[in-house]
Each structure stands twice: as structure tokens, then as C-alpha cells.
Amino acid sequence: MTAQATRDLATSYGTASNRRGKYFTAKRVGTPIVIVLALLTLFLWISSRELDSIELRTLNWPYLIDRTVEHLRLAVVASVIVAAIAIPAGIALSRVHSKTVHTVVFGIANIGQSTPAIGLVILLAIVWKTGFEVALVGLVAYAVLPVLRNTLVGLEQVDSSLTEAARGMGMRPLQVLARIELPLAIPVIVAGLRTALVFGVGVATVATFINAGGLGDMIVNGLKLQRWPVLITGAVVVSCIALAIDWLAGLAEDVLKPKGL
């Protein structure tokens, strides 16, 4: 390769790196700006209106904070349970090479997403009871598939030559998994958790139908009573929470990604 070709290649690489850096900077800064602008616009719009007594019962800080905490608790606890179930299951499934077993496991995991969210939650409430625990089961069932699938895909895409080299160096299977496979699969696994978290925030809005609280209370009450400020406030806050969680998960994905990938 000539000196000029080498310089051109270095220049191309530097330009591509700069573009990637600008993209990641815009991605990290852009989402918080959108969230702040959306919430500020909502606040200014609500402040400019004369609210009636029904709207004032809902559009106040204590009520809004309580509903937001309930909503986040549902989504986050469900995601932690999903991770505790789906990641070990995905690891175990990556060691099984039977298509029948894969089909059966993914068929079971897909039950939640193949059923409409509100239908699944209402069905659980009918056969069980109402409240936080039932909503939690519904959210877990709905969000387990992307984490399970991404865990399996992430482990399967690890270059077999790397694992063979690790075994050749005397590493045991658990060491190969912990030091080679999981670190390389982390970006894909985190992407699945990211999807599960966003699913959880969205599906948690239907928890209001079984008395599990959350910001769905505001959306449903605003719709039933035709109080549009209440409805819009609930919808905007849920959307901002989903954007914020997706942004934070994206940062975690970038931080946990092994260097060089």
C-alpha cells in the first residue's frame, strides 16, 4: 500500500469516527432536550388554563408524583423480574441444540405478546384478583420474549473460534461464559432489556383497569370525564418516561459495550 493510500485510509477512518462521535453526541443530548421541551410546554399550557374542581383534584403535584412512582415501580420491578427469568433461560437455551426445545420455549414466551395487553391483564384479574401483583405478572409475561430472544441471539453470535481458543487455554465452561461470551453478548442483551423497559412503561398504563394505579388512572379519568388537560398530561408524562428510560438504557448499552465493537 502506498503512502498516499495509507493517508487516505487514515483520513477516511478519522472522518467516519468523527461522524459516529457526532451521532452519539446528538443522540445523548437530543432526547433530554425533547423531554424537557415537552414537559415545559405541557406545564406552560396547563398553567395558562383555568382548571375546574375536577381537574384540580388530579393536576396537582402530590397526585402526579404518586401516580408516576406507581407507574415506575410497576415497569422497573417487572423488568428486573424479566431479566432474572429470561437471561438465565436464554443462557441455558444456548446450550441446547434441539429445535424442538427452542420452539416450545419461545412458544411459551410468546404467549404474552400474542395476546393484547389489556386482554391479558383483565383475564388475569378475572381468574386471580386485582392489584399490583396481577399487573406485575401481566407485564412480565408481555416483556419476557425480547430479553430471552436477545440473550440467545447475543450468545449465538459470539465467534466460535474465540470460545475454542479460550477452552484451549484451559478455561472451564463457566469461565468461558463469564469472561468471553457474556461480555461480547452484553450489547444485544441490554438492547433486549431496553425493549422490555419501554414495553413495561407502555403496558403499565392498562394497570389502572385492575386497580393497580399508575399514570393510566389519569388517562382513563381524563377520557371518561372529558377533561382533556388531565388526559393530555397523563399521555405526555408516560411518553416522556418511556423516552427517558430508552435514553438511559441506550447510554448503558454504549457504556457496557466492549471496546473495539
C-alpha positions as CSV (number, residue, x, y, z in Angstrom):
1,M,0.0,0.0,0.0
2,T,1.4,3.4,-1.0
3,A,1.9,6.2,1.5
4,Q,-0.9,8.2,-0.2
5,A,-3.3,5.3,0.1
6,T,-2.4,4.9,3.8
7,R,-3.0,8.6,4.4
8,D,-6.4,8.4,2.5
9,L,-7.4,5.4,4.6
10,A,-6.5,7.2,7.8
11,T,-8.4,10.2,6.8
12,S,-11.5,8.1,5.9
13,Y,-11.3,6.3,9.2
14,G,-10.9,9.6,11.1
15,T,-13.9,11.1,9.2
16,A,-16.1,8.1,10.0
17,S,-15.1,8.2,13.7
18,N,-15.9,11.9,13.8
19,R,-19.3,11.2,12.3
20,R,-20.0,8.4,14.8
21,G,-19.0,10.7,17.6
22,K,-21.3,13.4,16.4
23,Y,-24.1,10.9,16.1
24,F,-23.7,9.6,19.6
25,T,-23.4,13.2,21.0
26,A,-26.6,14.2,19.2
27,K,-28.4,11.0,20.4
28,R,-27.3,11.6,24.0
29,V,-28.2,15.3,24.1
30,G,-31.2,15.3,21.7
31,T,-33.6,13.1,23.8
32,P,-33.2,15.0,27.1
33,I,-33.9,18.3,25.2
34,V,-37.0,16.8,23.7
35,I,-38.2,15.6,27.1
36,V,-37.6,18.9,28.8
37,L,-39.3,20.9,26.0
38,A,-42.3,18.6,26.1
39,L,-42.7,18.9,29.8
40,L,-42.1,22.6,29.8
41,T,-44.7,23.1,27.0
42,L,-47.2,21.0,29.0
43,F,-46.6,22.9,32.2
44,L,-47.0,26.3,30.5
45,W,-50.2,25.1,28.8
46,I,-51.7,23.8,32.0
47,S,-50.7,27.0,33.9
48,S,-52.4,29.2,31.3
49,R,-55.8,27.4,31.7
50,E,-58.4,27.9,34.4
51,L,-58.9,24.4,35.8
52,D,-62.2,23.3,37.3
53,S,-62.5,21.5,40.6
54,I,-62.4,18.0,39.0
55,E,-59.2,18.8,37.1
56,L,-57.6,20.3,40.2
57,R,-58.0,17.0,42.0
58,T,-55.7,15.4,39.5
59,L,-53.5,18.1,38.2
60,N,-51.5,18.8,41.4
61,W,-48.0,17.7,42.3
62,P,-48.8,15.2,45.1
63,Y,-51.2,13.2,42.9
64,L,-49.0,13.4,39.8
65,I,-45.9,12.3,41.8
66,D,-47.8,9.4,43.4
67,R,-49.1,8.1,40.0
68,T,-45.6,8.5,38.5
69,V,-44.0,6.5,41.3
70,E,-46.6,3.7,41.0
71,H,-46.0,3.6,37.2
72,L,-42.2,3.4,37.5
73,R,-42.4,0.8,40.3
74,L,-44.5,-1.4,38.0
75,A,-42.3,-1.0,35.0
76,V,-38.9,-1.3,36.8
77,V,-39.9,-4.3,39.1
78,A,-41.3,-6.1,36.1
79,S,-38.1,-5.5,34.1
80,V,-36.0,-6.8,37.0
81,I,-38.1,-10.0,37.2
82,V,-37.9,-10.4,33.4
83,A,-34.1,-10.1,33.5
84,A,-33.9,-12.6,36.3
85,I,-36.0,-15.1,34.4
86,A,-35.1,-14.5,30.7
87,I,-31.3,-14.1,30.9
88,P,-30.6,-17.4,32.7
89,A,-33.2,-19.1,30.4
90,G,-31.5,-17.7,27.3
91,I,-28.1,-18.9,28.6
92,A,-29.5,-22.4,29.3
93,L,-31.2,-22.4,25.9
94,S,-28.0,-21.5,24.1
95,R,-26.5,-24.8,25.4
96,V,-29.4,-26.8,24.0
97,H,-29.2,-27.5,20.3
98,S,-32.7,-29.1,19.9
99,K,-35.0,-27.1,17.6
100,T,-38.0,-28.7,19.4
101,V,-36.9,-27.3,22.8
102,H,-36.3,-23.9,21.2
103,T,-39.7,-23.9,19.6
104,V,-41.5,-24.9,22.8
105,V,-39.7,-22.3,25.0
106,F,-40.2,-19.5,22.5
107,G,-43.9,-20.5,22.1
108,I,-44.4,-20.2,25.8
109,A,-42.5,-16.9,26.0
110,N,-44.6,-15.5,23.1
111,I,-47.9,-16.1,24.8
112,G,-47.8,-12.7,26.5
113,Q,-47.1,-10.7,23.3
114,S,-49.5,-12.7,21.2
115,T,-52.4,-11.6,23.5
116,P,-53.5,-7.9,23.6
117,A,-52.0,-6.4,26.8
118,I,-55.4,-5.2,28.2
119,G,-56.9,-8.6,27.5
120,L,-54.1,-10.4,29.3
121,V,-54.3,-8.2,32.3
122,I,-58.1,-8.4,32.5
123,L,-58.0,-12.1,32.1
124,L,-55.5,-12.5,34.9
125,A,-57.7,-10.3,37.1
126,I,-60.8,-12.4,36.4
127,V,-59.1,-15.7,37.3
128,W,-57.0,-14.4,40.1
129,K,-57.5,-11.0,41.7
130,T,-56.9,-7.3,41.1
131,G,-54.0,-5.2,42.3
132,F,-50.2,-4.6,41.8
133,E,-49.2,-8.3,41.8
134,V,-51.6,-9.2,38.9
135,A,-50.4,-6.3,36.9
136,L,-46.8,-7.3,37.5
137,V,-47.5,-10.8,36.2
138,G,-49.1,-9.4,33.1
139,L,-46.1,-7.1,32.5
140,V,-43.6,-9.9,33.0
141,A,-45.5,-12.2,30.6
142,Y,-45.6,-9.4,28.0
143,A,-41.9,-8.4,28.2
144,V,-40.1,-11.7,28.6
145,L,-39.8,-12.5,24.9
146,P,-37.4,-9.8,23.7
147,V,-34.9,-10.4,26.6
148,L,-35.0,-14.2,26.1
149,R,-34.5,-13.8,22.3
150,N,-31.7,-11.2,22.5
151,T,-29.9,-13.3,25.1
152,L,-29.9,-16.3,22.9
153,V,-29.0,-14.3,19.8
154,G,-26.2,-12.5,21.6
155,L,-24.6,-15.7,22.8
156,E,-25.0,-17.5,19.5
157,Q,-23.3,-14.7,17.5
158,V,-20.1,-14.9,19.5
159,D,-17.3,-16.2,17.2
160,S,-16.8,-19.9,17.9
161,S,-13.0,-19.5,17.3
162,L,-12.8,-17.3,20.4
163,T,-14.6,-19.8,22.7
164,E,-12.5,-22.6,21.3
165,A,-9.3,-20.6,21.9
166,A,-10.4,-20.0,25.5
167,R,-11.0,-23.7,26.1
168,G,-7.6,-24.4,24.5
169,M,-6.1,-22.1,27.2
170,G,-7.7,-24.3,29.9
171,M,-10.7,-22.2,30.7
172,R,-13.7,-24.1,32.1
173,P,-17.2,-23.7,30.5
174,L,-18.3,-21.2,33.2
175,Q,-15.2,-19.2,32.8
176,V,-15.7,-19.1,29.0
177,L,-19.3,-17.9,29.6
178,A,-18.4,-15.3,32.1
179,R,-15.2,-13.9,30.5
180,I,-15.8,-14.3,26.8
181,E,-19.4,-15.0,25.8
182,L,-21.4,-12.7,28.1
183,P,-19.1,-9.6,27.7
184,L,-19.5,-9.9,23.9
185,A,-23.2,-10.6,24.1
186,I,-23.9,-7.7,26.6
187,P,-24.8,-5.1,23.9
188,V,-27.5,-7.4,22.4
189,I,-28.8,-8.4,25.9
190,V,-29.0,-4.8,27.0
191,A,-30.9,-4.0,23.8
192,G,-33.5,-6.6,24.8
193,L,-33.8,-5.2,28.3
194,R,-34.2,-1.8,26.8
195,T,-37.1,-3.0,24.8
196,A,-38.6,-4.7,27.8
197,L,-38.4,-1.5,29.9
198,V,-40.1,0.6,27.2
199,F,-42.8,-2.1,26.8
200,G,-43.3,-2.1,30.6
201,V,-43.8,1.7,30.7
202,G,-46.4,1.5,27.9
203,V,-48.3,-1.6,29.1
204,A,-48.3,-0.3,32.7
205,T,-51.0,2.2,31.6
206,V,-53.5,-0.6,31.5
207,A,-52.9,-1.5,35.1
208,T,-55.5,1.1,36.1
209,F,-58.2,-1.3,34.9
210,I,-57.4,-3.7,37.7
211,N,-56.8,-1.1,40.4
212,A,-53.0,-1.2,40.2
213,G,-52.6,2.6,39.9
214,G,-50.1,4.3,37.6
215,L,-50.5,7.1,35.2
216,G,-53.2,5.1,33.4
217,D,-55.5,6.5,36.1
218,M,-55.1,10.0,34.7
219,I,-55.5,8.9,31.1
220,V,-58.7,6.9,31.8
221,N,-60.2,9.5,34.1
222,G,-59.5,12.3,31.6
223,L,-61.1,10.3,28.9
224,K,-64.2,9.3,30.9
225,L,-64.8,12.7,32.3
226,Q,-63.8,14.5,29.1
227,R,-61.2,16.5,30.9
228,W,-58.6,17.0,28.1
229,P,-55.9,18.6,30.3
230,V,-55.9,15.5,32.5
231,L,-55.8,13.1,29.6
232,I,-53.1,15.0,27.8
233,T,-51.0,15.4,30.9
234,G,-51.1,11.6,31.6
235,A,-50.2,10.8,28.0
236,V,-47.3,13.3,27.8
237,V,-45.8,12.2,31.1
238,V,-46.0,8.5,30.1
239,S,-44.3,9.3,26.8
240,C,-41.6,11.3,28.5
241,I,-40.9,8.5,30.9
242,A,-40.6,6.0,28.0
243,L,-38.2,8.3,26.2
244,A,-36.1,8.9,29.3
245,I,-35.9,5.1,30.1
246,D,-35.0,4.4,26.5
247,W,-32.3,7.1,26.6
248,L,-30.8,5.8,29.9
249,A,-30.8,2.2,28.6
250,G,-29.1,3.4,25.4
251,L,-26.4,5.1,27.5
252,A,-25.9,1.8,29.5
253,E,-25.7,-0.1,26.2
254,D,-22.9,2.3,25.0
255,V,-21.0,2.1,28.3
256,L,-21.2,-1.7,28.6
257,K,-20.3,-2.4,25.0
258,P,-16.8,-4.0,24.9
259,K,-14.2,-1.7,23.5
260,G,-13.5,-2.2,19.8
261,L,-17.0,-3.2,18.9
